[in-house]
Amino acid sequence: MKKIKFLKINYYVLIKIGIFLFLTSLPNSALAMFFQGPAYQWPFRIFFILFSIIGLIGGFFLFWYLLFFTLFYFWKKDKEKARAHFVHFLVLALLPLIPVLISLIVELSQSGLQSLIKIGNIFYPAGGKAYKEFLPFLLGELKKILSDSSYIIPYD
């Protein structure tokens, strides 16, 4: 009687492929937006859209797989496998934040300098009058109170 041999699946290679697909889904979506128009419909745009959808779905399942098996291996006290799954989980969870942070930095560098004046008017009423006039007055009053215990704060 022959034994049925199953293929040995290298899960770490599948995990790395899934992480790669998930991480490339954001640039693929951006490229799909770039290649617009009737000339780019089939060869580029549809390919990038399908590739990003596959990456997002694969990343979703991979996220839960890695989370579950990280906790499972920690529970079984297999530290080597748990550590490997945890590292892959962190890569999958944290690396997609890098393009988000880069886009936030670029957005703030472009619009932040122009909106600083508006932010200043909101938080510093009368163009900073509170810090130019009122704060020195308060510090002077505080100095008088600390130096003379019988000093009475004037009301109005």
Beta strands, then each sheet from edge to edge (+ up, - down):
end
